[in-house]
Amino acid sequence: MGAVAHHNGPETETLFKNLHTEFQRMKIKLHVSGAETVGQPTLRNSEELFIAYEMFYMLFYPHGGSAVPSVIITENSENYLQR
């Protein structure tokens, strides 16, 4: 997620919201009886991103809920906080 550091807070928040929405849709699809489950689940057409996001979600949100951070630290805000 090093590339996220080059975006501002609103862009990063939108990315997390979109990933979370896509992740939740995939999880629902995996649990629906009769849904097509050929192949591995993906996020943004990437199995690795799905696995990484699922690990992140299970680690930081073990009881569920939104995975959109309430505070997003970007490269710009990190430099500001270090002053």
N, C-alpha and C positions, 0 to 999 in steps of 0.2 A: 504494500500500500504506500510505497514511497512516493508514487506519482500524486497521491492525494495532497501531499504537503505543498504542492505548487498552486493549489486552488484556494480561493478565499472561503470564508465561513459559509455563506449561502450556497455556493456551488457544492461544497462538501456535504452540507446538510441535505441538499437535493439528491446527491449521489446515494447517501445512506437511505433516504426515504425510498428511492426507486429500487435499490437492491433489496430492501426489506419487503417491499410490496411484491416484487418478483419472487423472492424466497418464500413468502407466505403462500402465494399462489401455487408454487411448485409443491410445497409441503401438503397443501390441501389436495392437489391432484394425486399425490402419491398415496393418500389415504382414502380416496374415493373408489369404491368398489366398481370394477369394470373399466376404470380409466386406463388409457394406454400407458404402460410402464416399460416399454421396450427401451433398453439403453439406460445409461446413468442419468440422474437428474443434473441439470445445468443451470447456471446463472450467466446471462450474457453469452450463451453458447459455450460455456467453459465448465467442464466437470471440476477442474481444480478450484475455480472461484466458488462454486457451490460448496465444495468440501471446506474451503477456508472460511466461508461465511457461516456455514453450519457450526464449525468449531468455535468461531467467535461468538455466535449467538448462544450456544450451549454454555460457554464459559462465563459470559457476562450477563446473560439473561436466562438462567436455568428454570425460572418459573414462567417464562413467556413474556409477552408484552412487546411494546415498540422498542426497536433497537436503534432508534435515532437518538444520538447523544444529546443531552441537554446543553452541553458546552462543547464546542468544537475548537480544538487548538490547531491552527494552521501555521505555516512557516512565518507568515506576517505577524500573527498574534504571539507566537513564541518569541520572536525578536522583541516585541513590545513588552512582554512580561519579564524578559531578562534585563531590561533597563532599570 
